[in-house]
Amino acid sequence: MSYDFLLTIAIIMLSTKVFGLTSERVHMPQVVGALVAGVLVGPSVLGWVGESDFLVKAAEIGVIILMFNAGLDTDMEELKKTGFASFIIAVIGVIVPLIGGLGCYLLFANDPSDPFNMLRAAFVGVVLTATSVSITVETLRELGKLKSRVGTAILGAAVIDDILGIVVLTILTAFTDPTVQPLLVFGRIVLFFVFVLVIGLIMNKVFGKMEQLWNHHRRIAIYALVFAFLMSYVAERFFGIADITGAYFAGIVICNLSATRDYVASKTNVLGYMLFSPLFFASIGIKTDLEGLTGTLVLFAVTLTVIAILSKIIGCGLGARLMGFRAYDSLSIGLGMVSRGEVALIVAQKGEQAGLIDSSLFPAIVLVVIVTTLVTPILLKFGMRRQTPDNTEFSAQEAAQMPKNSLH
């Protein structure tokens, strides 16, 4: 038996922590540092760590925990508040980047003879649909705009955005088998969501009962994680749907049980933060082959990054404008949705596993994540400088005293 995997864990944990803290010092998310660490210790630079069966499986556990936590963090009350406006912003904010990414891929890698060419192009588009609002939330909090109408719209749209992205991902991965019939694919997807609804209602009551009996008892966190892994397995094994979809909806089931959600999240966040999340993010960096970069790939990466930024600003800004936001506030909403993050990396990894994204494209996707994360706080601070009723926070009393049409 080889014990090299222990050295792999040690190198990844140390390097991602060092570079993660360095990123934090320059006001960037730790995920950026973890990606850089993966590139440095991987085959492209130092060659200390390479891909292995252990790393692939550990990274898969990491991504399941990440998506389960994303489901736990979903604020259903926030969704109810922003409602239809956030939905329209999210839908247009998914369609425009999807078309932009698809067009960018076809521009650089158009091969009509390849039956999967359009699927590959669509998958690149799906990568661009993802939104990570961790940076946006921190920026809005600093500016005192988090609870403004603009801030609320951004948060609500980001949640719906991720759900829509997961659904599109599910549909595309189901079409990777050329023998699969479209009606069967959609039938499986419908059955999966029926299954999620039924199991969700049952497990919501089960966890609600656990909350009453064993409040803040560690067995609840264990049962919740078991539920996440079972949902991941069932999604992949019986419905042919990405395991992360099952994990995400497992988190959604528990997210409205505030005490259980907070306790489970506190435990699973530690599990992910300590070991599995660093392994996942580093594995993305390790897959990023800088040696294979050509002039065409560099141009593709730059073009994709520009499209990633503009498509969110245009798509989400247009959606906000259609829903009655002022032009300036619509621009602010679009700017707040620019940042990509872990969801984009997760989608890219799933695309590679399904044979729809070549590993040579990872440098471009990593560039998109890093650049959009860097520019979002700068753009958002610029966009939110102007005071309007939509991007100003009011107390409940002040809001009640204002004319109803002043907020529109």
N, C-alpha and C positions, 0 to 999 in steps of 0.2 A: 504493500500500500504506500502510495506517495503522500507526503505531508506538505507538498508545495502549496496546497490551497491555504494553509495557515500563513505562509509568507505572503501570499496574495492578499489575504484579508488585512494583515498588518500594514502592508505598503499602501493599500487603498484607503484604509481608515485614517492613517497618519497624513497622507498627502491631501486627501479631500478636506480634512479638518484644517490643516495649515492654510491651504489656498482658499477654503471657505471663509475663514476668519479674515484673511487678507481682503477678500471681496467685500466683506461686511464693513471693514475699516474705510473703504472708499465708497460706502453707501450703495453697495450692490448686493443682490441676493446671494446666499451661499451656494446656490445651485450653479452659478456662473463659475465660481472657484472650483467646484467639484468637476465640472466639465473640463476645465483647463487642466486640472490634476490628472484626469483620465487620459487626455491627449499626451501629457508629458511622460507619464509612467508607461504608456502603451508603446506599441511597435513603431509608431511614427517618430518618436524622439528618443527616449532612454531605453525602451525595450525591456523594462523590468517585469511587466505583466502582459500576458497575451490572452486571447479568448480561450476559454476552457468550458467543459461541460458544467463544472461546478459554478463558474461565474455566470453562465447563461441561466442556470436554474435559480441561483441566489438572486440575480437581477429580476427574474420573473416574480419571485416572492416580494421583492422590493416594490415592483410596480403595482402589484395587487394591493399591498398595504397603502401605497400612495393614493390609489384610486378609491379605496375604501374610506380613507381619511377625507378625500375630496367630497365623497357622498355625505359623510358625517358633518362636514363644514357647510353643507348647503343650507341656506336659511329660507325655509319654506314661507315664513311670515314675510320676509323681504320680497319673495316672489309674488305673494298675494298683494302686497302694497303697490308694487310697480306694474304688476299685471300685464295688460295688453300692450302698453307702450314698450316695456322691456322685451316682450316677445317679438314685436315688429322690428325693434332695433337689432335684436339677436339674429332674426331670420335673414334680414338684408345683410347684416354683418357676417353671416356665414356664406351666403350666396356669392357676394362680390369677391372675397378672397379665394373661394373655391374655383370660380371662373378664372381669376388672375393666376393662381398656381397652375391650373390645368393649361392655360394658354402659354405660360412661361416654359413649362416642360415640353409642350409640343413645338415651341419655337426652337428649342435647342436639341431635342431628341425625337424628332418626328419620324417614325418608322411605320408606314401604313401596312407593311407586310406582317407586323407583329400584332396578333389578335388581342394581346393584353396591353397594347400601347395606350389606349384611352383609359383603361383601368389604372395604369401606372400614373398617367397624367392626373387623373382624378384624385389619386392618393396624395400626390404632392399638394394638390389643392386642399385636401382635408387637413394636412399638416398646418396650413396657413389659417384654417378656421379657428384653431384653438386660441383661447385667451387666458392669460395668467394675470390676475389683478392684485397679487400680493404687493407688488411695487406701487400700483395705483392706489391701493388702500392706504399704504403708509404715506404717500404723497398727499392724498386728500385729507388725511388726518392732520398732517403738518400744516396744511393750508386752512384747516377748520371748515372743510367742505364735505366731510364724509357723509353727514346726514342731510345734506342739501338735496333738492330734487334731482340735480344733475348727478350727485354722488350715488343716490339711491338707484337711479336709472342705470348707471354703469354697473353697479353690483348685481342688480337683478338680471340685466342683459348678459353679464358674464356667466352667471349660473346656467341660464337657458342656452347660451352659446355652447357651453361644454356638453350639455345633454344632447343638443342637436348634432354636435361633432361626433359624439359616441354613436348615435343612431346611424349617421352616414358611414362611419367606420365599420359598423356592424354589417351594413348592406354591401359595402364594397368587398370586405373580406369573404362574405358569403359567395360572391361571384368569382372567386379565384379558381374554383374547380370548373373546367370547361364543360363537364358533363352535367352540371347542375342546371335545372330548369328555373327560370325566373319566378314562376308561380310558386314553386316549392320553396324558393328562397324567402319570398315575402310571407308565405304561409308559416315558415319556421319563425320568422321575426315576430309575426302577430301572436303565434303560440307562446313565444318567449315572454312577450309583454303581458299576456294573460296570466302566464305562470308567475311572473314577478308580482302582478297585482294580487293574485290569490295568496301566494306565500307571504307577500308583504303585509297584507291585512292580518294574517294569522300570526306572523312573527312579531308584528308591532304590538299585538295584544300580549304575546308571550313575554317580550322584553318589558312591557309595561307592568306585568305582574311581578317580574323579577325586580324591577325598580322599587316596587312597594315592599317586597320581602327582603331583598339583599342590597339595599342602597349603598353604593360605594364599596361593594365587596368585589374582590378581584376575580371571582368566578364569572361575573357578568362580562368582564373584558375578554376572558377566555372563550366564553360561549359566543360572543359577538365576532371574534376572530375566526372561530370555527365556522360560523354562519357565512362569513365573507369568503372563506376558502371553498366551502360547499357550493355557494352560488357561482363562484368562478368555475369550478369543475363542471357543474351542471350546464352552465352557459356554453362552455366549449365542447363538452362531451355529447350532450343530447340535442343541442340546438345549433351547433356549428357557429356559435357567436363568440367573439373575443372574450376571454376570461375576465379582462378588466371591466367589461360591461356588467358582468355579474357582481363583481366586487363593488363597483360604483353604486349599483342599485341596492346592494346590501347596506351600504352606508346611508342611502336615502331612507330606507325603512326605519332606521333608528334615529335619524336626525331630528325628528320633532319631539323626542323624549329627552328633554333638556338635561336632566340629571344624569341619565344613562349615557347620552351622547358625550357630555363633557368628561365623564369619568373614563369611558372607553377611549375617547380621543387622547386623553392624557397618557394612557398606557400604550396605545398603538403608536402614538407619535414618538414615544421614547424608543420603542422597538425599531421603528423605521429610521429615526434620527441616528441611533447608535450604530446600526449595522447595515440594514438592508437598503435603505435609500442611498447611502454613499456607494454601495456596490452597484446599484442600478445606474446612477449618474456617471460614475467612473466607467462603467461598461460602455456607455454611449461614447465617451471620449476615447476609449480604447479602440472602438470600432472606426473612429474617424481617421481615415488613412490620408495623412497630409502628403505622403510621398507620391500618391496617385493624382495629385492636383495638376491639372493642365490649364493652359490659358483659357480654354473653353469653359472648364468647370469653374474657374475663378469668375469669369464673366457671368456664368449662370448664377453663382452664389450672390454676386452683387445685385444682379437684376431681380432675383427672387427676394432679396432683402428689401429692395425699394418697393416691389409690389406688395410685400407683406405689410409695410408701413402704410402705403397709400390706400390699399384696399380696405383696411379697417377704418381709416379716417373717413373715406368716402362712403363705405357701406353703412357703418353705424351712424355717421353724421347724417346721411340721407334718411335713415330710419327715424332718427330723432326729429329731424325737420318735419317729416310726414306726420309725426305724432304731436306737433304743435310747439316744439321747443324753438326758442329764438335761434337765429343763425349762429351767433357766438357760442351759445350753450350747446348746440348741436356739434359744433367743432370740438368743444371740450369733451363731449361724450365720445366722439370718434378718437380723439387723442388718448383718452383713458383706456381704450380697448386695444391699443397697439401692441402692448407687451405680450409676447409668447413666453412659454415656460415649460414646466415639466410635462404638460399635456401634449404639447407639440412633439416632445422627445418620445413620449409613450406611443403616440400614433406612428411616428417614424419607425420605432422599433417593431411595432406590429406589422407595419408595411414590409419591412425587411423579412420578417418571419414568414409572411405570406408570399414572398417573392415578387412584391410590387414596388419595392424601393431598393435600388442597388446601393451597396455599402459605400460606393464612391460618391454618393450624394450626401452622405452624413456631414462632411465639412460645410456644405452649403446650409444644411438645416441647423447645425450648431451655430453658424454665423448669424442666421436669422434670429435665433433665440437670444444670443448675446447682444447683438446690436439693438433689437427692439426693446430689450430690457434696459439697455443703457440710455436710449433716447426718450423713453416714455416719461420719466419724471421731469426731464428738462422741458419737453413739449407741453406736458400737462401744467407745469407751473406757469409757463408762458400763456397757455390757453385759459387758465382760471384767474388771470390777473384782474379782469374786468368784473365788477360787481353787478350782478343782475338778480332779480328775484329767484330765478331758477338755480343759481349756484351760490345762494346765500342761505345759511342756516337760520331758522327762526325757532323761538321757543313755542310751545304749544299755544300759549296765551296770545303771542304776537301773530301766529298763523291764523288763529281763530278771528282776530280783529281785522285781518286784511281782506280786501274785496276778493271774491272768489276768482275773478278773471285776472287778477294781478299775478297769479302763479302760472299763467298760460301765455 
